């Protein structure tokens, strides 16, 4: 073995010993289990721009939730609007649903209308985000996230697809 390599290995072993390893009694999840089974949330700040959204999320496993969400935004002084209704699944890899990082999929119906025309399309997409449960009883919920949805079918011309962003800027709610 090369002399320099021996010196490197001999000095690296004590340094590696300074970092703690996983304790034998640790559970696989990294967060405390959440005692609640539901979350109801909305974004109160978007109301200033006539944009309403709300979500209901239900725990189906320690690390998974299903839910329904909808939003509506009025544009151009009320002459145009955008509405959607989505069903979603979120996976919380740390094993504590409603708390921490999540990734998930969604599918739903999207409708756009103005004075002259309207259209409806189906969409499927994904989301990533982060959620917090705060307070002594962990009932105050804050969630943020983003993603994308591909619209297809419905009133769109054959073969046409449109991708739109999913913005979950700051949902505030209650876990129960």
N, C-alpha and C positions, 0 to 999 in steps of 0.2 A: 504494500500500500504506500502511496506517495506520502512523504513527510508532511506536506502542507495539508493534505486531506485528513491525516490523523489529528493534526492540531485543530482543524475546523470541527471535526466530530467531537473531540474531547471538550472543546469549549461550548459546543451547542447543547450537549446533554444536560449540563447544569441549568442552562437558560430555559430549556424546555420544561424542566421540573418545576419552574416557578409558576407556570400556568396551571390552574386547577382543571382537572378532568371532570367528567360527568359523575355525579354521585350515584351510587347504586340504587338508592331509594327514589330517585327522580321519576316522575311520571312522563309519558311521551309528550303530552301537551306542554306548552310554555306559558299558558295563562290559566288563572283559576277558572273553574267551570262557572257558567252563568246560571243563576237560579231562575231566570225568567224564560218564558216560552214565546213571547210576542213583543213586537216593537211597532208602534205607530208613529210615523214621522212626516214632516213637511218642511219646506223652506219658507220661513216667514219673510225673509228679506226680498225675495223675488216678487212679492205682492206689489211692491212699489212700481214695478215695470209691467203690471198686469200679467204676471206669469205665475201660475199656480201649479204646484206639484205635491203629491202625497204618496206615501208607501205604507203598506202593511206587510210585515215580515213575520214568519212563523218558524220556530226551530223544529227541525225534523230529525236531527241527530246532534250530538255534542259539537260537531264541526260543520253542520249544514243547515241552511234555511231555504224556504221557498216563500215567495211573496207575490204581491200584485202592486203595481204602481201606475199612476196616471199623471198626465200633465196637460196643461192648456195654456196657450199664450195668444194674446190678441196683438195684432200688428197693424200698422197704418191707421191708427185711430179707430180700430174696431172693424175695419173693412176686410181684414184678412185674419184667419186664425189657424192654429196648429193644435191638434189634439192627439193624444196617444193613450193606449191602454196596454200594459205589458205584464207578462208573468215572468218571474225570474227565479233562478237558483243561485245561491252564493255559498262558496266553500271557504271556511276559515281554517287554514292549514294548522294553526297553533292549537286547535281543539277547543276553542271557546267561542261558540256562535254569538254574534252581535258585538264582539270585542276583538279588535286588532285588524290585521290585513285580511282582505278577502279577494277572491276572483270568482267570476260567475258568468253565466249565460242568461240571455233574455230573448223572448219572442213576443210579438204583439201586433197590434193593428195601429196604423197611423193615418190620420185624416188631415188634409189641408184644404182650406176653402178661401175664396175671395168673392167679390161681388159678381164676377163673371163665370167662375168655374170652381169645381171642387174635385178632389180625388182621394181615394183610399188605397192603401197598399199594406202588405204584410211585411214584417221585418224580423230579423234575427241578428243577434250581436253578442257582445261580451262587455264586461265591466271589471275594473279593478278599483280598489278603494281601501279606506281605513275607517274603522268605527271605534267609538269610545263609549263606555258606560261609566258614568260618574255619580258621585254622591255616596252617602253611607250605605244605602240599600242598592246601589248600582242601578237606579231607575232612570236617570237622566241620560238620554242618548244623543250623541252627535255623530254624524256620518258624512263622509266626503268620498267622491269617486269620479271616474270618467271612463269612457269606453267609446265604442262605435257600433252602429247598427246598419246593416245592409237592407234596404227596402227593395222588395221585388213583388211581382204579381199585382193583383188588384187592378186598379185603373192605369197602371203604368203601361206604356206601349210594350209589345212583346220584345223580350230580350233586353229591356232597359232595367238597369239597377242604379240605385242611388245610395251613397253611404252618408249617414249623418252622425254627428257626435252625440254621445250621451254625457251630459254634464250633471253631476250631483254635487252642486257647489257647496252647500252646507245644510244638510237636513238636521232638524232638531226634533226630538220626540221623547216618548215615554216608553220604557220597557215594563212589561207587566206579565 
